[in-house]
């Protein structure tokens, strides 16, 4: 049966603007409350939350409310509308939405791209818009032909009726635009889907190949200047004095401006600004307390982990572990990690006094818009933010203080000419935001039959949400949920799980990083479970299945990954397999890694992944995202780290901030497991957490040594 959706009580729809150039324009708005909303009070009418535009030529344009930065939303979200609209897929285009409350992420209650939520939060929303438009087009045709709508049918961009009548969507668009938007529409049953679930090539691929896609770095404006900022060498330091004498003689340099984040040098080209910044002399006020070093910080964390801390989860009997037949104790160290997107951070700004215009690849458009408005002293609606395509982000383009956006606006306000701020990769790696460093201390015990009888787990690290708009619902009783997710809510049946968290403070800026807290919690949970399986003398897969008996989704992906990887079958000499399974963002992913040791270093030859992500919209996107997540996760587990000495970051670019090269990338296989869910769950991030522990468990099987300090390159493996 078709699913009938009545949104009148929780979602109101409206027909927006009259016909634009003869097009059918459909949009809707939502109450500002809902999901993880930050807004409060009575919902106010706003501009349409999402648009579907059908031109006279039959072109279907979907305005995508999320940032496209490689994950494929400019294909997957139009697929949702196109499925219900019954249009010609070859005529579908996508545009990125600007900043505006009407484009809210329903999971956040504000506009934003993150948490692997783009498809899941748009699932009902975008399909409903497509069904509404189809209903209106059919109604328009029926009215013209003087027949009942039930006698007409829409398919492939055409409405057909009795007697062989036909009309294209383009021909009907203007008439349909004059009809009321139905509040109650029927959505297709899964058995009738023609597009959802089918492998569909991305509609933006050709434009990227042809270099027609406009990224933030590509933005050009008349009289555009370029700015670079000299940031403090130590986080939290302040400008004590500026000597710009050597800058004055450099051709093309136009301004030297002190801003909140440092000192900006502006020029008529990137290289002019770069030469000017290199010549700039700045004295910095650096208090001794800011001169943090990684080794000292780790030592402090280790001491904290031994102390009683605030409870994230209390065990019924914390002392039960004393009666265990066998216990395993471990201490884990995780470094700071940079996001390191391929496209450097950038923001183009034109400030015109009474209004401003911004071009940026923003993950938090409205938050960035509001921050810019505060700089200019304008109302947010006077600041227009264009969402540009971005070359990666992994959370870096979604920071709650809008650092590079604010800097660009401060410069534009001061110099009063159009300006493009660029953070070089060195700027970002040495002075950006990082995944926090963490230390875990775990003691777990099993009885004579291999059953877990106690698990005491201490975590130490900075909060990524303290002081942000997210703190209100992610920090409860002093516990930052993102620091303990994957541990305190583990699906494993662990008797007497006791979890504590010490949240530290530092001038080092931290931020969510692809898969957030799961980046470290999955590694600890999955390597500890593996070690307990060994202590119990049991197969790692069988041991996990016993602990996951109440979680069939986990068991299904575990079995699939193991079977596809040939678990238990012989391998060439000098190789071993490791396995891990983890749930994040509503999805469950299991991975098997096949590794060897070459020259004392870990080499990963093959990774087999199985994923349950609910309803699959586009299998090609799912496969690509899991592959990407695995490569990103492997970079971190094998090579990446940010270290500090006397407050200064020691890494600066890919020569010393290691990321996986093509020749180091293993063969990756992705298997999508049929789900019991009736909606999509996250895809972009769940592939990152399991790969680290899968590799570590393979290393342990091969060498007998348990990896507990990341990255693995820090250790010489025999």
C-alpha positions as CSV (number, residue, x, y, z in Angstrom):
1,X,0.0,0.0,0.0
2,X,1.1,3.6,-0.6
3,X,2.2,5.5,2.5
4,X,-0.1,8.4,3.1
5,X,1.6,11.4,4.7
6,X,-0.4,14.1,6.4
7,X,1.9,16.9,7.5
8,X,-0.8,19.4,8.5
9,X,-0.1,19.0,12.1
10,X,3.7,19.2,12.1
11,X,4.6,20.7,8.8
12,X,2.9,23.4,6.7
13,X,3.3,23.8,3.1
14,X,2.9,26.7,0.8
15,X,3.2,27.7,-2.8
16,X,6.0,30.2,-2.9
17,X,6.3,33.2,-5.1
18,X,4.0,33.1,-8.1
19,X,5.3,31.4,-11.2
20,X,8.9,32.4,-12.0
21,X,9.4,32.6,-15.7
22,X,6.6,30.2,-16.2
23,X,8.0,27.7,-13.8
24,X,6.3,25.6,-11.2
25,X,7.9,26.5,-7.9
26,X,7.1,24.4,-4.9
27,X,8.4,24.9,-1.4
28,X,7.6,24.5,2.2
29,X,8.5,25.8,5.6
30,X,8.7,24.1,9.0
31,X,8.2,25.1,12.6
32,X,11.5,26.3,14.0
33,X,11.2,23.8,16.7
34,X,11.7,20.1,15.9
35,X,14.5,17.7,16.0
36,X,17.5,19.1,17.9
37,X,16.2,22.6,17.6
38,X,18.0,25.6,19.0
39,X,15.2,28.1,18.1
40,X,12.5,28.7,20.6
41,X,9.1,30.3,20.5
42,X,6.2,30.3,18.1
43,X,7.0,29.3,14.5
44,X,7.2,32.2,12.1
45,X,6.5,32.0,8.4
46,X,9.7,32.0,6.4
47,X,10.8,31.6,2.9
48,X,10.4,28.1,1.5
49,X,12.5,25.5,3.2
50,X,13.3,23.7,-0.1
51,X,12.4,24.4,-3.7
52,X,11.5,22.3,-6.7
53,X,11.5,24.4,-9.9
54,X,10.2,23.1,-13.2
55,X,10.9,25.3,-16.2
56,X,9.0,25.5,-19.4
57,X,11.6,23.4,-21.1
58,X,10.9,20.6,-18.5
59,X,14.2,21.1,-16.6
60,X,13.8,20.1,-13.0
61,X,16.0,22.1,-10.6
62,X,16.3,20.9,-7.0
63,X,17.7,23.4,-4.5
64,X,19.8,21.3,-2.2
65,X,19.9,22.6,1.4
66,X,23.1,20.8,2.3
67,X,26.7,21.6,1.4
68,X,28.1,19.4,-1.3
69,X,31.8,18.7,-0.4
70,X,32.3,15.3,-2.0
71,X,29.6,13.2,-0.3
72,X,27.1,13.3,-3.3
73,X,24.1,15.1,-1.9
74,X,23.6,17.0,-5.2
75,X,22.6,13.6,-6.6
76,X,21.0,11.7,-3.7
77,X,18.7,14.5,-2.6
78,X,17.4,15.2,-6.1
79,X,16.8,11.4,-6.4
80,X,14.3,11.6,-3.6
81,X,12.3,14.3,-5.3
82,X,12.6,12.8,-8.7
83,X,11.3,9.4,-7.5
84,X,8.0,10.9,-6.4
85,X,7.8,13.5,-9.1
86,X,8.1,10.9,-11.8
87,X,10.2,13.3,-13.9
88,X,12.8,12.7,-16.6
89,X,16.0,12.1,-14.6
90,X,18.2,13.3,-17.5
91,X,16.6,16.8,-17.0
92,X,17.3,17.1,-13.3
93,X,19.8,19.7,-12.0
94,X,20.9,20.8,-8.5
95,X,21.7,24.1,-6.9
96,X,23.1,24.7,-3.5
97,X,20.9,26.7,-1.2
98,X,22.1,29.9,0.3
99,X,21.9,30.7,4.1
100,X,18.4,30.8,5.4
101,X,16.2,29.3,8.2
102,X,14.0,27.7,5.6
103,X,16.8,25.4,4.7
104,X,17.1,23.9,8.2
105,X,18.5,20.5,8.8
106,X,15.6,18.8,10.6
107,X,18.0,16.8,12.8
108,X,19.6,20.0,14.1
109,X,16.8,22.5,14.0
110,X,19.2,24.8,12.1
111,X,20.9,24.9,8.8
112,X,23.9,22.7,8.7
113,X,25.6,19.7,7.1
114,X,27.1,17.2,9.5
115,X,26.4,14.1,11.6
116,X,25.9,12.0,8.4
117,X,22.4,13.4,8.4
118,X,21.8,14.9,5.0
119,X,19.8,12.1,3.4
120,X,18.2,10.9,6.6
121,X,16.8,14.2,7.6
122,X,15.6,14.9,4.1
123,X,14.0,11.5,3.5
124,X,10.3,12.3,4.1
125,X,10.8,16.0,3.4
126,X,12.1,15.8,-0.2
127,X,9.9,12.9,-1.2
128,X,6.9,14.8,-0.1
129,X,7.8,17.8,-2.2
130,X,8.1,15.5,-5.2
131,X,4.7,14.0,-4.6
132,X,3.1,17.4,-4.1
133,X,4.5,18.6,-7.4
134,X,3.4,15.5,-9.2
135,X,-0.1,15.9,-7.8
136,X,-0.3,19.5,-8.9
137,X,0.9,18.8,-12.4
138,X,-1.6,16.0,-12.8
139,X,-4.4,18.3,-11.4
140,X,-3.4,21.0,-13.9
141,X,-3.6,18.5,-16.8
142,X,-6.9,17.1,-15.7
143,X,-8.4,20.6,-15.5
144,X,-7.3,21.4,-19.0
145,X,-8.6,18.1,-20.4
146,X,-11.8,18.3,-18.2
147,X,-11.3,14.9,-16.7
148,X,-10.7,13.5,-13.2
149,X,-7.1,13.5,-11.9
150,X,-7.5,9.8,-11.3
151,X,-7.7,9.3,-15.0
152,X,-4.3,10.8,-15.6
153,X,-0.8,9.5,-14.9
154,X,2.6,11.1,-14.5
155,X,5.8,9.4,-15.7
156,X,9.1,10.4,-17.2
157,X,8.2,14.1,-17.3
158,X,4.9,13.5,-19.0
159,X,1.3,13.5,-17.9
160,X,-0.9,11.2,-20.0
161,X,-4.7,11.1,-20.0
162,X,-7.7,9.5,-21.6
163,X,-7.7,9.4,-25.4
164,X,-4.0,9.5,-25.7
165,X,-3.7,13.0,-24.4
166,X,-0.1,14.1,-23.4
167,X,1.5,17.1,-21.9
168,X,5.0,17.7,-20.7
169,X,5.8,18.9,-17.2
170,X,7.1,22.1,-18.8
171,X,3.9,22.7,-20.6
172,X,1.9,22.3,-17.4
173,X,4.2,24.1,-15.0
174,X,2.6,27.6,-15.3
175,X,-0.9,26.2,-14.7
176,X,0.2,24.0,-11.9
177,X,1.9,26.9,-10.1
178,X,-1.5,28.6,-9.7
179,X,-3.0,25.6,-7.8
180,X,-2.9,25.2,-4.0
181,X,-0.2,22.9,-2.6
182,X,-1.8,19.8,-1.2
183,X,-1.1,19.1,2.4
184,X,-1.9,15.4,2.2
185,X,-0.1,13.3,-0.5
186,X,0.5,9.6,-1.0
187,X,4.1,8.4,-1.2
188,X,5.2,5.4,-3.3
189,X,5.6,2.0,-1.7
190,X,9.1,0.6,-1.9
191,X,8.0,-2.0,-4.4
192,X,7.2,0.9,-6.9
193,X,10.5,2.7,-6.6
194,X,12.2,3.2,-9.9
195,X,15.1,5.4,-8.8
196,X,15.6,5.0,-5.1
197,X,17.9,2.1,-4.5
198,X,19.3,2.0,-8.0
199,X,23.0,2.7,-8.7
200,X,22.9,6.2,-10.2
201,X,25.8,8.1,-11.6
202,X,26.4,11.5,-10.0
203,X,24.9,14.4,-11.9
204,X,27.7,16.7,-11.0
205,X,30.6,14.5,-12.2
206,X,30.8,15.9,-15.7
207,X,30.9,19.5,-14.5
208,X,33.7,18.7,-12.2
209,X,35.6,16.9,-15.0
210,X,35.1,20.0,-17.2
211,X,36.1,22.3,-14.4
212,X,32.7,24.1,-14.5
213,X,31.9,23.5,-10.9
214,X,32.6,26.7,-8.9
215,X,34.3,26.0,-5.6
216,X,35.0,28.7,-3.0
217,X,38.5,29.1,-4.3
218,X,37.2,29.7,-7.8
219,X,35.1,32.8,-6.9
220,X,36.0,35.9,-8.8
221,X,34.7,39.4,-8.2
222,X,35.6,42.8,-9.7
223,X,38.6,44.4,-8.0
224,X,39.0,41.3,-5.8
225,X,41.9,41.4,-3.3
226,X,43.5,38.4,-1.6
227,X,44.3,38.3,2.1
228,X,46.4,36.0,4.2
229,X,46.6,36.2,8.0
230,X,49.7,35.8,10.2
231,X,48.3,33.9,13.1
232,X,50.0,33.6,16.5
233,X,52.7,30.8,16.7
234,X,51.0,29.7,20.0
235,X,47.3,29.3,20.6
236,X,46.0,32.1,22.7
237,X,48.9,34.5,22.2
238,X,48.2,38.2,21.4
239,X,49.8,40.8,19.2
240,X,52.3,42.9,21.1
241,X,53.7,44.9,18.2
242,X,53.8,45.2,14.5
243,X,56.6,46.2,12.1
244,X,55.4,46.5,8.6
245,X,58.3,48.5,7.2
246,X,59.6,45.6,5.0
247,X,56.1,45.0,3.6
248,X,55.7,48.5,2.1
249,X,58.1,48.0,-0.8
250,X,56.5,44.7,-2.0
251,X,54.6,45.1,-5.3
252,X,50.9,44.4,-5.1
253,X,50.6,44.6,-1.3
254,X,47.8,47.1,-0.5
255,X,46.9,46.7,3.3
256,X,48.2,45.5,6.6
257,X,45.3,45.0,9.1
258,X,45.3,43.8,12.6
259,X,42.3,41.6,13.3
260,X,41.0,39.5,16.1
261,X,42.9,36.4,14.9
262,X,46.2,38.0,14.1
263,X,47.5,40.4,11.4
264,X,46.2,40.3,7.8
265,X,48.3,41.2,4.7
266,X,46.2,42.1,1.7
267,X,47.4,42.2,-1.9
268,X,46.1,42.3,-5.5
269,X,47.1,38.6,-5.8
270,X,47.8,35.6,-3.6
271,X,51.6,35.8,-4.1
272,X,51.7,39.5,-3.3
273,X,49.9,38.9,-0.1
274,X,52.1,35.8,0.6
275,X,55.3,37.8,0.1
276,X,54.0,40.6,2.2
277,X,53.1,38.2,5.1
278,X,56.5,36.5,4.9
279,X,58.1,40.0,5.3
280,X,55.8,41.1,8.2
281,X,57.4,41.3,11.6
282,X,55.1,40.8,14.6
283,X,55.9,40.5,18.3
284,X,53.7,38.2,20.3
285,X,52.7,38.2,23.9
286,X,52.9,34.5,24.9
287,X,52.2,33.7,28.5
288,X,54.2,30.7,29.8
289,X,51.0,28.8,30.5
290,X,50.3,28.6,26.8
291,X,53.5,26.8,26.0
292,X,52.0,23.3,26.0
293,X,53.9,20.2,24.9
294,X,52.2,17.0,23.7
295,X,54.4,14.7,25.9
296,X,53.6,16.7,29.1
297,X,49.9,16.8,28.2
298,X,49.7,13.1,27.7
299,X,51.5,12.5,31.0
300,X,48.9,14.7,32.7
301,X,46.0,12.8,31.0
302,X,47.5,9.5,32.2
303,X,47.5,10.7,35.8
304,X,44.0,12.0,35.5
305,X,42.8,8.7,34.1
306,X,43.8,7.0,37.3
307,X,41.7,9.3,39.4
308,X,37.9,9.0,40.2
309,X,36.0,11.1,37.7
310,X,32.4,12.2,36.8
311,X,30.3,9.2,35.9
312,X,29.1,8.8,32.3
313,X,27.6,5.4,33.1
314,X,27.5,3.7,36.6
315,X,28.0,0.0,37.0
316,X,25.7,-1.9,39.3
317,X,28.8,-3.4,40.9
318,X,32.0,-1.6,40.0
319,X,34.0,-4.1,42.2
320,X,32.6,-7.1,40.4
321,X,35.8,-7.2,38.3
322,X,37.7,-8.3,41.4
323,X,36.1,-11.8,41.1
324,X,37.1,-12.2,37.4
325,X,38.9,-15.3,36.4
326,X,41.0,-13.2,34.0
327,X,41.5,-9.5,33.6
328,X,42.9,-7.3,30.9
329,X,44.2,-3.8,31.6
330,X,45.2,-1.3,28.9
331,X,46.1,2.3,28.4
332,X,45.5,4.1,25.1
333,X,46.9,7.3,23.7
334,X,45.3,9.3,20.8
335,X,46.9,12.4,19.3
336,X,45.3,15.6,18.1
337,X,44.3,15.3,14.5
338,X,43.8,17.9,11.8
339,X,41.0,17.8,9.2
340,X,43.3,18.6,6.3
341,X,40.7,19.0,3.5
342,X,42.2,19.2,0.0
343,X,40.7,22.6,-0.7
344,X,42.2,25.1,1.7
345,X,39.8,27.2,3.7
346,X,38.6,30.4,1.9
347,X,35.9,33.0,2.1
348,X,35.1,35.8,-0.3
349,X,33.4,38.9,1.1
350,X,31.9,42.1,-0.4
351,X,30.9,44.7,2.3
352,X,28.8,47.6,1.0
353,X,28.0,49.3,4.2
354,X,24.3,48.6,4.5
355,X,24.7,45.0,3.3
356,X,27.2,42.3,2.6
357,X,27.6,39.3,0.4
358,X,29.7,36.2,1.1
359,X,30.8,33.2,-1.0
360,X,32.0,30.2,1.0
361,X,31.9,26.4,1.2
362,X,30.1,26.5,4.6
363,X,28.8,23.6,6.5
364,X,27.0,25.9,8.9
365,X,25.6,28.6,6.7
366,X,23.3,30.3,9.1
367,X,25.8,30.2,11.9
368,X,28.4,31.8,9.6
369,X,25.9,34.3,8.4
370,X,25.0,35.3,11.9
371,X,28.7,35.6,12.8
372,X,29.4,37.8,9.8
373,X,26.4,40.0,10.6
374,X,27.8,40.6,14.1
375,X,31.1,41.8,12.6
376,X,29.4,44.2,10.2
377,X,26.8,45.4,12.8
378,X,24.0,44.3,10.4
379,X,20.9,42.2,10.7
380,X,21.5,38.6,9.4
381,X,19.1,39.1,6.5
382,X,21.3,41.9,5.3
383,X,24.2,39.4,4.8
384,X,23.7,37.1,1.8
385,X,25.8,33.9,2.0
386,X,26.2,31.9,-1.1
387,X,27.0,28.2,-0.5
388,X,29.8,27.2,-2.8
389,X,30.9,23.6,-3.6
390,X,33.8,22.7,-1.3
391,X,36.7,20.3,-1.7
392,X,36.3,18.4,1.5
393,X,35.7,19.5,5.1
394,X,35.3,16.6,7.5
395,X,33.8,19.0,10.1
396,X,36.4,21.8,9.6
397,X,34.0,24.0,7.7
398,X,31.4,23.7,10.5
399,X,33.1,25.4,13.4
400,X,30.9,27.3,15.9
401,X,33.1,30.4,16.1
402,X,33.2,30.8,12.2
403,X,36.9,31.6,12.5
404,X,37.9,32.1,8.9
405,X,34.5,33.6,8.0
406,X,34.9,36.2,10.8
407,X,38.4,37.0,9.7
408,X,37.4,37.6,6.1
409,X,34.6,39.9,7.3
410,X,36.8,41.9,9.6
411,X,39.3,42.5,6.8
412,X,36.5,43.5,4.3
413,X,35.0,45.9,6.8
414,X,38.3,47.6,7.3
415,X,39.6,47.8,3.7
416,X,36.2,48.3,2.1
417,X,37.1,46.4,-1.1
418,X,36.1,42.9,-2.1
419,X,38.5,40.4,-0.5
420,X,39.1,36.7,-0.6
421,X,40.7,35.3,2.5
422,X,42.8,32.1,2.0
423,X,44.1,29.9,4.7
424,X,47.0,28.0,3.2
425,X,47.2,24.3,4.2
426,X,50.1,25.3,6.5
427,X,47.9,27.9,8.2
428,X,45.2,25.3,8.9
429,X,47.4,22.5,10.0
430,X,49.5,24.7,12.2
431,X,46.7,26.9,13.5
432,X,43.3,25.3,12.9
433,X,40.9,23.2,14.9
434,X,41.7,19.6,15.9
435,X,40.2,16.3,16.9
436,X,41.1,16.4,20.6
437,X,43.8,14.2,22.1
438,X,42.5,11.5,24.4
439,X,43.8,8.9,26.9
440,X,41.7,5.9,27.8
441,X,42.3,3.6,30.7
442,X,40.4,0.3,30.7
443,X,40.3,-2.8,33.0
444,X,37.9,-5.6,31.9
445,X,37.4,-9.0,33.3
446,X,35.8,-12.3,32.2
447,X,34.7,-15.4,34.2
448,X,35.9,-19.0,33.5
449,X,33.3,-19.3,30.7
450,X,34.5,-16.1,28.9
451,X,31.6,-14.0,30.0
452,X,32.4,-10.3,30.7
453,X,31.8,-9.7,34.4
454,X,33.2,-6.1,34.8
455,X,34.4,-3.3,32.6
456,X,35.9,-0.1,34.2
457,X,36.6,2.6,31.6
458,X,38.1,6.1,32.2
459,X,38.4,8.7,29.4
460,X,40.3,11.9,29.5
461,X,40.2,14.7,26.9
462,X,38.8,18.1,25.8
463,X,35.2,18.8,25.1
464,X,34.4,19.8,21.5
465,X,31.0,21.3,22.4
466,X,31.7,23.3,25.6
467,X,30.9,26.9,24.9
468,X,29.0,26.2,21.7
469,X,25.2,26.2,20.9
470,X,25.4,22.4,21.1
471,X,26.4,22.3,24.7
472,X,22.9,22.5,26.0
473,X,21.8,19.1,24.7
474,X,25.2,17.3,24.3
475,X,26.6,18.0,27.8
476,X,24.6,16.7,30.7
477,X,25.8,16.7,34.3
478,X,29.3,17.7,33.1
479,X,29.5,14.8,30.6
480,X,30.1,15.6,27.0
481,X,28.3,12.9,25.2
482,X,30.6,13.2,22.2
483,X,33.5,12.1,24.4
484,X,31.9,8.9,25.5
485,X,29.7,7.9,22.6
486,X,30.5,4.4,21.5
487,X,31.4,3.4,25.1
488,X,28.7,4.4,27.5
489,X,26.0,3.4,25.0
490,X,27.9,0.3,23.7
491,X,25.5,-2.4,22.3
492,X,27.7,-5.1,23.8
493,X,26.2,-7.0,26.7
494,X,28.8,-6.0,29.3
495,X,28.0,-6.7,32.9
496,X,29.0,-3.8,35.2
497,X,30.1,-1.3,32.6
498,X,31.5,1.7,34.5
499,X,32.5,4.8,32.5
500,X,34.0,8.0,33.8
501,X,35.1,11.1,32.0
502,X,37.6,13.8,32.9
503,X,37.0,16.8,30.6
504,X,40.1,19.0,30.3
505,X,40.6,22.6,29.2
506,X,43.2,24.1,27.0
507,X,43.9,27.0,24.6
508,X,44.3,24.4,21.8
509,X,41.1,24.7,19.7
510,X,39.2,21.4,19.2
511,X,36.4,20.5,16.9
512,X,34.4,17.5,15.7
513,X,36.3,15.4,13.1
514,X,34.9,12.8,10.8
515,X,32.9,10.4,13.0
516,X,33.4,12.6,16.1
517,X,33.9,10.6,19.4
518,X,33.7,7.3,17.6
519,X,37.2,8.1,16.2
520,X,38.7,6.9,19.5
521,X,36.0,5.1,21.4
522,X,35.6,2.4,18.6
523,X,39.3,1.7,18.6
524,X,39.3,1.1,22.4
525,X,36.1,-0.9,22.5
526,X,37.0,-3.1,19.5
527,X,40.6,-3.8,20.5
528,X,39.6,-4.6,24.1
529,X,36.8,-7.0,23.0
530,X,39.3,-8.6,20.7
531,X,41.8,-9.0,23.6
532,X,39.1,-10.4,25.8
533,X,38.3,-13.0,23.1
534,X,41.9,-14.1,23.1
535,X,41.9,-14.3,26.8
536,X,38.8,-16.5,26.7
537,X,40.4,-18.6,24.0
538,X,37.5,-17.9,21.6
539,X,37.3,-16.8,18.0
540,X,36.9,-13.0,17.8
541,X,33.8,-13.2,15.6
542,X,32.1,-15.8,17.7
543,X,33.0,-13.9,20.9
544,X,31.4,-10.7,19.5
545,X,28.3,-12.5,18.3
546,X,27.7,-13.8,21.8
547,X,27.9,-10.3,23.2
548,X,25.6,-8.9,20.4
549,X,22.9,-11.5,20.6
550,X,20.2,-8.8,21.1
551,X,21.4,-6.8,18.2
552,X,20.7,-8.6,14.9
553,X,21.9,-5.7,12.7
554,X,25.3,-5.9,14.3
555,X,25.4,-9.7,13.9
556,X,24.4,-9.4,10.2
557,X,27.2,-7.0,9.2
558,X,29.7,-8.9,11.3
559,X,28.8,-12.2,9.6
560,X,28.8,-10.5,6.1
561,X,32.2,-8.9,6.6
562,X,33.7,-12.1,7.9
563,X,32.3,-14.3,5.1
564,X,33.3,-11.9,2.3
565,X,36.8,-11.6,3.7
566,X,37.3,-15.3,4.0
567,X,37.6,-15.3,7.8
568,X,39.2,-18.4,9.1
569,X,40.7,-19.3,5.7
570,X,44.5,-19.5,5.2
571,X,46.5,-16.4,4.3
572,X,49.9,-16.1,2.7
573,X,52.7,-16.3,5.2
574,X,53.3,-13.1,7.0
575,X,49.8,-11.8,6.8
576,X,46.9,-11.8,9.3
577,X,43.3,-10.6,9.6
578,X,41.6,-8.5,12.2
579,X,37.9,-7.6,12.6
580,X,35.9,-4.9,14.2
581,X,32.2,-3.8,14.3
582,X,30.8,-0.5,15.4
583,X,27.6,1.5,15.3
584,X,27.6,5.3,14.7
585,X,25.1,7.7,13.2
586,X,22.4,5.1,13.2
587,X,24.4,2.8,10.9
588,X,26.4,-0.4,11.7
589,X,29.6,-1.2,10.0
590,X,31.9,-4.2,10.3
591,X,35.3,-4.4,8.7
592,X,38.0,-7.0,8.2
593,X,41.6,-5.8,7.6
594,X,44.3,-7.9,6.1
595,X,47.8,-6.7,7.0
596,X,51.5,-7.5,7.0
597,X,54.6,-5.9,8.5
598,X,57.2,-4.6,6.0
599,X,60.3,-2.9,7.2
600,X,58.9,-2.6,10.7
601,X,55.8,-0.7,9.4
602,X,52.2,-1.9,9.1
603,X,51.0,-2.4,5.5
604,X,47.3,-2.9,4.9
605,X,46.6,-5.0,1.8
606,X,42.8,-5.4,1.9
607,X,39.8,-4.0,3.8
608,X,36.4,-5.7,3.5
609,X,33.5,-3.6,4.8
610,X,29.8,-4.5,5.4
611,X,27.4,-1.7,6.2
612,X,23.7,-1.6,7.3
613,X,22.7,2.0,6.6
614,X,18.9,1.5,6.5
615,X,17.2,2.3,3.2
616,X,19.8,2.9,0.5
617,X,19.1,5.8,-1.8
618,X,22.1,5.5,-4.1
619,X,24.4,2.4,-3.8
620,X,27.2,4.1,-5.7
621,X,27.2,7.0,-3.2
622,X,27.2,4.6,-0.3
623,X,30.1,2.6,-1.7
624,X,32.1,5.7,-2.4
625,X,31.6,7.2,1.0
626,X,32.6,4.0,2.8
627,X,35.7,3.8,0.7
628,X,36.5,7.4,1.5
629,X,35.8,6.9,5.2
630,X,38.2,3.9,5.3
631,X,41.0,5.8,3.6
632,X,40.5,8.7,6.0
633,X,40.5,6.4,9.0
634,X,43.5,4.5,7.8
635,X,45.5,7.8,7.5
636,X,44.8,8.5,11.1
637,X,45.5,5.0,12.4
638,X,48.7,4.6,10.4
639,X,50.3,8.1,10.1
640,X,48.5,11.2,11.2
641,X,49.2,13.2,14.3
642,X,49.4,16.8,15.5
643,X,52.1,17.3,18.2
644,X,53.0,20.5,20.1
645,X,56.3,21.6,21.6
646,X,56.3,24.7,23.8
647,X,52.8,25.6,22.4
648,X,53.8,25.4,18.7
649,X,52.4,22.8,16.3
650,X,55.2,20.8,14.8
651,X,53.4,19.7,11.6
652,X,52.6,22.0,8.6
653,X,51.7,20.1,5.5
654,X,51.4,16.6,4.0
655,X,55.2,16.0,4.1
656,X,55.0,15.7,7.9
657,X,51.3,15.3,8.6
658,X,50.9,11.9,7.1
659,X,47.9,10.9,4.9
660,X,47.5,7.8,2.9
661,X,49.0,8.0,-0.6
662,X,47.5,6.1,-3.6
663,X,50.3,3.5,-3.5
664,X,49.6,2.9,0.2
665,X,45.8,2.4,-0.3
666,X,44.6,-1.2,0.1
667,X,42.0,-3.0,-2.0
668,X,38.7,-2.0,-0.5
669,X,35.5,-3.9,-0.9
670,X,32.1,-2.6,0.3
671,X,29.1,-4.8,0.9
672,X,25.7,-3.3,1.6
673,X,23.7,-5.4,4.0
674,X,19.9,-5.4,3.5
675,X,18.4,-3.5,6.5
676,X,15.3,-4.0,8.7
677,X,14.9,-0.3,8.9
678,X,12.4,1.7,6.7
679,X,14.5,4.9,6.4
680,X,18.1,5.8,5.6
681,X,20.7,6.2,8.3
682,X,24.2,7.8,8.2
683,X,26.7,6.9,5.5
684,X,29.5,9.5,5.4
685,X,31.1,8.7,8.7
686,X,30.3,5.2,9.9
687,X,33.1,3.7,7.8
688,X,35.8,5.5,9.6
689,X,35.6,4.1,13.2
690,X,36.0,0.3,12.5
691,X,39.0,0.4,10.3
692,X,41.5,1.4,13.0
693,X,40.7,-1.4,15.4
694,X,40.4,-3.9,12.5
695,X,44.0,-3.1,11.5
696,X,45.2,-3.1,15.2
697,X,43.6,-6.5,15.8
698,X,45.3,-7.9,12.7
699,X,48.6,-6.5,13.9
700,X,48.1,-8.2,17.3
701,X,47.3,-11.5,15.5
702,X,50.4,-11.2,13.5
703,X,52.9,-9.9,16.0
704,X,51.5,-10.8,19.4
705,X,51.7,-7.1,20.4
706,X,48.6,-5.0,21.1
707,X,48.6,-1.5,19.5
708,X,47.5,1.1,22.0
709,X,49.3,4.2,20.9
710,X,48.3,6.0,17.6
711,X,49.4,6.5,15.0
712,X,50.9,3.0,14.5
713,X,53.9,4.6,12.7
714,X,55.2,5.7,16.2
715,X,56.0,2.0,16.9
716,X,58.5,-0.2,15.2
717,X,56.7,-3.5,14.5
718,X,58.9,-6.6,14.3
